[in-house]
Amino acid sequence: MAPSESHPFTEGACQSACVHDDTADVSIESARFEGYGPGGAAVIVDCLTDNPSHTVAELRHVFTTFGGHLGAPGSVAYLFKPVARMSYTSATDLAGLRRLAFDAGAEDIVAGPGGSIEVLSDPWEFEAVRARLMSAGFVPARVGATERASAAVPLAGTAAVTMSRLLTALRELEEVQSVYTNAEIPDEVVAQL
């Protein structure tokens, strides 16, 4: 990618855009925050807010409550890569999808929640991969963008439980749109919460 090109899903580690609603006289900003949770796991939080100072204070409080801390812009973003994601139901022919998806340029196929299947591709290749899969009858149930960690941080015991609670608390904040982490939390820990 040339330095002057914009990325279709993100333009940097700390992106911010502003939208002004004249009827309510409110400016809504898109902001990305980065931090660390228990066990040193990286966390990225994407928000929409009309009061960035309040949002930072809320995020800092949640991170601190659950043994983490906010980091500087760019402190964890380098650990993640934007990818396009196409999700398929568990009834999808996995062998046929796998063969065609890799041939079409997909980067990976992973098991999703509830037996679903996720096809991941480079954002620049997304349209070509999706078109090829759809022409063969593989219509995704959902499509979107996500951040994929380059390396997982396995957590166990108290660190895994606390990290799960941190992620839940972050997702419950009104301003939070997306939360990404490289934490690997065992299924049995998630099931207990």
N, C-alpha and C positions, 0 to 999 in steps of 0.2 A: 504494500500500500504506500503510495506516495505521501510525503508529509503534509501536503496541502489537501488531501482527500478527507472527507468526513466519513466516519464509520456509521453505518445505518442504525446501530443500536445504542451506541454510546460514543461520546467524544472525549472521554478522559476519566481520570480517577475521581475527580470532583466536579461533576457537571452541574450547572445551574442555569435555569431558564426562568423567565418571568412572564406571567400572563396577568393582565390587568382587567378586572371586571368593573366596567364603568357603572353598572346599575347598583352594585353593592359597594363601590369604591374600595375594593380589596385587590391586592396584588398577591397572586399565588406563585410561589417559587418552587421549582424542582431542585432538590438538593440531594447529594450523595454523602453519606457519612461512613467512616471506616473505624473499626475498633477491634479489640481482642476480647475473647471470652475466656472462661475457665480452661486451663490446660494449654493456653496459648493459641486456641483456635481463632482463625480470622473471621470477621463478620463485616459485611457490607450492608448498609441500610439505605434504601432509596425512599425519599419522602416528598410529599407535596405539602407546602405550608404557607400560611399567610403571616406567620410570626417566627422567623428563623431562630431568634434568641430563645424563645419559649421551647421550640423543638429541640435545640441543642441541650437545654437544661433538662428536658424530659429524658432524652436519650442518655445523657451523662448519668442521671439518677438511676435509670434501669440498668445500665451497664455496671455501675458501682454496686447496686443492690445484689447483683448476681455474680460478683467477683471478676468483673471485666473492666475495661476502660476504653474511652474513645481515643482514637489515634489521629494523627495528622493526615491531611489529604495525601493519598499515594502510599500510605503506610501498609496497606494490605491489597490494594487493587492489583498490584503486579502478580499476585498469587491466583488471579482469576482471568478467565478468557471468555469474552462474549460468544455465545453460540445460539443458533436458531434451533428451536425444538418443535417437533411434530409428534403429537401423542396419539396412540392408537389403542383401541380396546383390547382386552385380553382374548377376544374371539378372533383377532386378526391372525392370518397365516404367517407365523413368525419366520419360517424357512423361506417362503417366497418373498416376504418383505425384506429380510436380511440380504438375500441375494441381489435383489433389485436396488435396494438403498445404497449398498456399497458400490455397485456398478454406476449408480447415478451421481456418486460423489459424496455420500454421507460420511461423516467422520467416525460415528459410533452409533451403536444401538444398545440401549440399556433397559433393564427391567424397571418399570415405574411402580407407583403404589397400586395395590389391588390387582397385580398381574398385568397392568397396562404395559405398553411398549413405547419407548421414546426413541425417535430417530433424531440424532444431533448432527448439525452441519455447520459449516462456516457461514456466517451471515451473508457473505457475498455470493455464496453458492445456493442459498436457501430457495430462491424461486425456481432455479433449474432442477434441484432435487425434488421439490414439491410437485412441480409440473410432471416430471417423469413418473413419480409414484402415483399421482392421481390419474394419469393416462392409463396406468395399468390396473386401476380400480382400487388403489390404496388411498382412500380419502381419510385424512386425519380427523380425529374427534376435536382436537384443539391444536392451535399453532401459537407460537410466541417466541419471545426471546428470554434468555436466562444467562446467568454467569456460571461457568463451570470451573471448579477449583483445579489447579494443576497438580496438587498433592493433598491427600486427606490427612487429617490429624485425628487418629483414633483416640476416643475418650472412653473411660470406664468408671464405674463406681460413682462417687460423689461428683466428680467433674462432669460426667455424662448427664447426671440428673440436673445439676445446676445449669449446664449449658442448655438443656432442653427447656428449662424454665425461663432462661434468658431469652431464647428465641421466641417462646410463646408470649412473653411480656412485650417484646418488641413488636410482634405482629398485632398485638391488641391496641397499640397506640394509634390514635385516629389519623395522624399524618403519615404513617408508614404505608408505603405501597408495596415494597418488596424487601425481603431479607434473604441474603445469601451467606453461606458459611462453608468452610472446609472441614467442619467437625464431622466425624464419623461416630454416630451414636448407635449403640446396639439396639436392635428391635425390642428386646425384652425390657430395656429401660423406657423406651417410648411407650410400650404397652402398659407399663405400670403407672404412667402419669395420666 
